[in-house]
Amino acid sequence: MFWAISSGAKELTIQTVWTAIFTYNPTLTAHQIIHELRLPRVIGAAMVGAAFAVAGALMQGVTRNPLADAGILGINAGAMLVVAMCFAFMPDVSYSALMILSFGGAVASTLFIFLLGASAPGGLTPIRLTLAGSVVAALLHSLSTGIAIYYGLSQDIAFWYAGGVAGVNWSHLQLLVPVILLAIVWAILLGRSVTLVSLGEEVATSLGVKTKRVRFFGMAAAVVLAGVSVSAVGGIGFVGLVIPSMARKLVGVDYRAIIPMSAVLGAILLVLADLAARTVNPPEELAIGVMVAMVGVPFFLYLARKEGRNL
């Protein structure tokens, strides 16, 4: 994070960053750049990266689907549709209201996806959940695009599609940080139950786990994390797909370890992605979602090929 704060169009030393954080002097230009621009965006990137990663870990655990992710399952698309509708019909909506509304959109899309996947004969399976999520995501993205074109919001909504933390400021973090931290703690407390559910329905039931309740609370925490993150930085995909798989390679199959490890790795990934987006072609910035997709798309194809026979 210190490296990310010190790098950019204007290079700063680590010592300057340290001084600006702990002994802030508002009369110094370098301190203003750090405190008002770089520090909130780096903190925002770390928090959102952790949130997307933990959301992905929870969804993969409770659905027993290694391809589960807030973007792939359409949760991000529900939040994005609400953001587009807010821009079109309530342009003066406050950030806190936008966060609440986008969370509602994420909840609605999640419920619809689960109902759609469970309606087929044989009930809900990992592959049906993935297909239902893909179909609903495509539908909601189309509606969002249609609203953006009809109401002339293409430039405004482009940021939310590509994703980025450049607009994150201290007022956003006052809402974002407490919600994400509480949801991550909630997820960690669910870790043991999610581990048992991930081992199979029969194993979990025989050990006294109420699987439906665990799935409900696990998905609720994932929707909270994904919904508030999309409201802040847009629909950044693949973080929740890549990071939990990496965490499992490092710490095993116990979600009491996977969830905190996913939070740390997700924070690192998004901080580095934001750093790359700012420094690849200065002073221009690339979309952070593009940088993450460069890692996420090949990993998704590899994982789909590896796990396809088990789905």
Phi, psi and omega per residue, in radians:
M1 nan -0.696 3.082
F2 -1.098 -0.718 3.104
W3 -1.081 -0.762 -3.125
A4 -1.129 -0.684 3.135
I5 -1.178 -0.613 -3.070
S6 -1.390 -0.308 -3.064
S7 -1.741 2.634 3.121
G8 2.690 -2.834 3.131
A9 -1.016 -0.615 3.041
K10 -1.974 2.001 -3.118
E11 -1.336 2.357 3.127
L12 -2.230 2.709 3.133
T13 -1.477 2.751 3.082
I14 -1.063 -0.644 3.122
Q15 -1.082 -0.708 3.112
T16 -1.121 -0.722 3.114
V17 -1.081 -0.807 3.134
W18 -1.024 -0.804 -3.128
T19 -1.129 -0.730 -3.109
A20 -1.141 -0.574 -3.113
I21 -1.332 -0.759 -2.980
F22 -1.756 -0.379 3.056
T23 -2.388 1.193 -3.020
Y24 -1.140 2.294 3.089
N25 -2.092 1.811 -3.049
P26 -1.151 -0.179 -3.140
T27 -1.495 -0.211 -3.130
L28 -1.649 2.256 -3.108
T29 -1.063 -0.732 -3.135
A30 -1.072 -0.693 3.120
H31 -1.172 -0.638 3.103
Q32 -1.137 -0.740 3.121
I33 -1.049 -0.775 -3.105
I34 -1.184 -0.863 -2.997
H35 -1.290 -0.652 -3.031
E36 -1.645 -0.430 -3.046
L37 -2.020 -1.032 -2.960
R38 -1.393 -0.729 -3.092
L39 -1.078 -0.850 3.126
P40 -1.120 -0.635 -3.124
R41 -1.240 -0.601 3.115
V42 -1.248 -0.724 3.061
I43 -1.083 -0.747 3.108
G44 -1.069 -0.740 3.115
A45 -1.085 -0.743 -3.141
A46 -1.121 -0.779 -3.104
M47 -1.165 -0.777 -3.106
V48 -1.212 -0.673 3.074
G49 -1.045 -0.764 3.090
A50 -1.101 -0.713 -3.105
A51 -1.131 -0.849 3.133
F52 -1.085 -0.689 -3.115
A53 -1.171 -0.779 3.135
V54 -1.169 -0.677 3.080
A55 -1.036 -0.759 3.103
G56 -1.114 -0.716 3.128
A57 -1.083 -0.773 3.129
L58 -1.091 -0.796 -3.115
M59 -1.138 -0.688 3.106
Q60 -1.153 -0.612 -3.141
G61 -1.248 -0.858 -3.034
V62 -1.349 -0.409 3.110
T63 -1.720 -0.150 -3.077
R64 0.960 0.698 -3.092
N65 -2.189 1.897 -3.105
P66 -1.190 -0.164 3.130
L67 -1.753 0.114 -3.118
A68 -1.267 2.419 -3.127
D69 -2.883 2.602 -3.085
A70 -1.034 -0.571 3.118
G71 -1.349 -0.808 -3.089
I72 -1.174 -0.634 -3.116
L73 -1.471 0.047 3.019
G74 1.509 0.066 -3.134
I75 -1.179 -0.753 3.101
N76 -1.053 -0.655 -3.088
A77 -1.119 -0.647 3.092
G78 -1.109 -0.755 3.093
A79 -1.140 -0.681 -3.129
M80 -1.141 -0.667 3.115
L81 -1.081 -0.741 3.120
V82 -1.129 -0.692 3.086
V83 -1.044 -0.778 3.119
A84 -1.085 -0.730 3.120
M85 -1.150 -0.649 3.098
C86 -1.130 -0.757 3.112
F87 -1.073 -0.630 -3.084
A88 -1.370 -0.753 -2.976
F89 -1.886 -0.362 3.129
M90 -2.372 1.161 -3.037
P91 -1.086 -0.364 -3.110
D92 -1.709 0.282 -3.098
V93 -1.104 2.472 3.139
S94 -1.333 2.847 -3.125
Y95 -1.117 -0.725 -3.135
S96 -1.098 -0.722 3.107
A97 -1.164 -0.669 3.109
L98 -1.096 -0.684 3.119
M99 -1.105 -0.778 -3.124
I100 -1.137 -0.766 -3.113
L101 -1.170 -0.730 3.131
S102 -1.156 -0.603 3.045
F103 -1.087 -0.720 3.079
G104 -1.063 -0.691 3.085
G105 -1.117 -0.687 3.103
A106 -1.123 -0.721 3.117
V107 -1.097 -0.810 -3.105
A108 -1.089 -0.774 -3.136
S109 -1.157 -0.639 3.120
T110 -1.112 -0.802 3.128
L111 -1.074 -0.750 -3.126
F112 -1.110 -0.713 -3.139
I113 -1.113 -0.783 3.140
F114 -1.142 -0.712 3.103
L115 -1.122 -0.724 3.133
L116 -1.129 -0.771 -3.133
G117 -1.189 -0.597 -3.099
A118 -1.432 -0.222 -3.063
S119 -1.333 -0.324 -3.121
A120 -1.313 2.694 3.085
P121 -1.022 2.367 -3.122
G122 1.702 -0.124 3.066
G123 1.368 -2.943 -3.045
L124 -1.424 2.168 3.053
T125 -2.157 2.835 -3.141
P126 -0.945 -0.770 -3.095
I127 -1.199 -0.662 3.109
R128 -1.154 -0.671 3.107
L129 -1.098 -0.751 3.129
T130 -1.125 -0.759 3.141
L131 -1.159 -0.760 3.112
A132 -1.074 -0.738 3.114
G133 -1.101 -0.718 3.131
S134 -1.113 -0.746 -3.140
V135 -1.135 -0.833 -3.133
V136 -1.134 -0.686 3.110
A137 -1.065 -0.757 3.119
A138 -1.085 -0.749 3.123
L139 -1.083 -0.845 -3.082
L140 -1.196 -0.640 3.066
H141 -1.107 -0.684 3.106
S142 -1.102 -0.768 3.107
L143 -1.099 -0.735 3.118
S144 -1.076 -0.767 3.130
T145 -1.117 -0.731 3.118
G146 -1.064 -0.757 3.105
I147 -1.104 -0.752 -3.119
A148 -1.095 -0.713 -3.131
I149 -1.238 -0.785 -3.070
Y150 -1.119 -0.674 -3.084
Y151 -1.730 0.186 3.089
G152 1.145 0.697 -3.089
L153 -1.872 0.261 -3.004
S154 -0.981 -0.759 -3.131
Q155 -1.200 -0.703 -3.125
D156 -1.169 -0.734 -3.045
I157 -1.418 -0.315 -3.136
A158 -1.033 -0.648 3.119
F159 -1.051 -0.731 -3.081
W160 -1.239 -0.550 3.100
Y161 -1.245 -0.793 -3.094
A162 -1.318 -0.546 -3.128
G163 1.474 2.471 3.107
G164 -3.128 2.663 -3.115
V165 -1.925 0.176 -3.093
A166 -1.096 -0.529 -3.090
G167 -1.527 -0.012 -3.112
V168 -1.278 2.266 3.096
N169 -2.274 -3.091 -3.038
W170 -1.121 -0.615 3.134
S171 -1.147 -0.623 3.064
H172 -1.136 -0.761 -3.086
L173 -1.139 -0.514 3.113
Q174 -1.061 -0.533 3.082
L175 -1.599 -0.690 -3.003
L176 -1.216 -0.848 -3.013
V177 -1.085 -0.880 -3.133
P178 -1.062 -0.724 -3.124
V179 -1.106 -0.812 -3.106
I180 -1.158 -0.756 -3.133
L181 -1.105 -0.751 3.120
L182 -1.109 -0.718 -3.138
A183 -1.178 -0.634 3.108
I184 -1.185 -0.717 3.066
V185 -1.066 -0.756 3.070
W186 -0.980 -0.792 -3.131
A187 -1.110 -0.727 3.141
I188 -1.101 -0.694 3.118
L189 -1.129 -0.469 3.093
L190 -1.458 -0.069 -2.971
G191 -0.932 -0.839 -3.103
R192 -1.087 -0.792 -3.123
S193 -1.142 -0.693 3.117
V194 -1.120 -0.667 3.097
T195 -1.027 -0.804 -3.126
L196 -1.163 -0.708 3.099
V197 -1.100 -0.671 -3.117
S198 -1.164 -0.348 3.133
L199 -1.425 -0.231 3.105
G200 2.297 2.660 -3.096
E201 -1.064 -0.798 -3.073
E202 -1.169 -0.736 3.139
V203 -1.089 -0.833 -3.105
A204 -1.106 -0.771 -3.129
T205 -1.124 -0.713 -3.129
S206 -1.145 -0.412 3.115
L207 -1.656 0.163 3.042
G208 1.504 0.253 -3.140
V209 -1.491 2.286 3.060
K210 -1.488 1.645 -2.942
T211 -1.088 -0.691 -3.125
K212 -1.117 -0.689 3.127
R213 -1.162 -0.726 3.138
V214 -1.119 -0.745 3.126
R215 -1.099 -0.712 -3.130
F216 -1.098 -0.893 -3.100
F217 -1.203 -0.608 3.098
G218 -1.142 -0.798 3.113
M219 -1.190 -0.605 3.100
A220 -1.071 -0.791 3.103
A221 -1.098 -0.713 3.136
A222 -1.115 -0.717 3.141
V223 -1.161 -0.693 3.082
V224 -1.050 -0.848 -3.105
L225 -1.096 -0.800 -3.123
A226 -1.221 -0.725 -3.085
G227 -1.108 -0.831 -3.119
V228 -1.215 -0.556 3.139
S229 -1.197 -0.758 3.116
V230 -1.104 -0.654 3.136
S231 -1.128 -0.424 -3.106
A232 -1.613 -0.726 -2.968
V233 -2.231 0.021 -3.113
G234 1.572 -3.043 -3.031
G235 -1.543 1.429 3.086
I236 -1.519 1.976 -3.084
G237 -1.617 3.003 2.971
F238 1.334 -0.286 3.118
V239 -1.072 -0.827 -3.131
G240 -1.249 -0.211 3.089
L241 -1.562 -0.816 -3.028
V242 -1.309 -0.848 -2.947
I243 -1.148 -0.828 3.133
P244 -1.025 -0.619 3.102
S245 -1.150 -0.697 3.074
M246 -1.134 -0.716 -3.141
A247 -1.091 -0.696 3.125
R248 -1.108 -0.621 3.098
K249 -1.126 -0.546 -3.055
L250 -1.525 -0.681 -2.969
V251 -2.109 -0.012 3.125
G252 1.637 -2.741 -2.980
V253 -1.792 0.058 -3.128
D254 -1.450 2.033 -3.087
Y255 -1.240 -0.231 3.008
R256 -1.159 -0.423 3.045
A257 -1.751 -0.610 -3.100
I258 -1.095 -0.743 -3.053
I259 -1.133 -0.904 3.097
P260 -1.136 -0.626 3.094
M261 -1.134 -0.678 3.087
S262 -1.088 -0.700 3.126
A263 -1.060 -0.773 -3.128
V264 -1.169 -0.850 -3.114
L265 -1.151 -0.650 3.100
G266 -1.121 -0.709 3.093
A267 -1.089 -0.772 3.136
I268 -1.091 -0.795 -3.106
L269 -1.026 -0.835 -3.054
L270 -1.285 -0.570 3.046
V271 -1.104 -0.769 3.120
L272 -1.182 -0.659 3.113
A273 -1.122 -0.721 3.100
D274 -1.149 -0.693 3.091
L275 -1.070 -0.783 3.118
A276 -1.115 -0.709 3.139
A277 -1.074 -0.565 -3.125
R278 -1.467 -0.437 -2.966
T279 -1.926 -0.199 -3.127
V280 -1.131 -0.729 -3.091
N281 -2.440 1.103 -3.100
P282 -1.175 2.593 0.020
P283 -1.482 0.042 3.095
E284 -1.275 2.664 3.115
E285 -2.049 2.420 2.998
L286 -1.560 2.815 3.091
A287 -1.239 2.352 -3.118
I288 -1.120 -0.544 3.109
G289 -1.089 -0.559 3.107
V290 -1.155 -0.742 -3.129
M291 -1.129 -0.710 3.130
V292 -1.201 -0.675 -3.121
A293 -1.120 -0.533 3.114
M294 -1.082 -0.506 3.046
V295 -1.566 -0.727 -2.982
G296 -1.242 -0.707 -3.077
V297 -1.121 -0.882 3.084
P298 -1.049 -0.654 3.139
F299 -1.163 -0.702 3.112
F300 -1.084 -0.765 3.137
L301 -1.121 -0.708 3.091
Y302 -1.107 -0.787 -3.100
L303 -1.174 -0.703 3.127
A304 -1.102 -0.683 3.123
R305 -1.188 -0.703 -3.083
K306 -1.251 -0.719 -3.022
E307 -1.667 -0.145 -3.006
G308 -0.970 -0.695 -3.106
R309 -1.182 -0.406 -3.127
N310 -1.530 -0.189 -3.107
L311 -1.494 nan nan
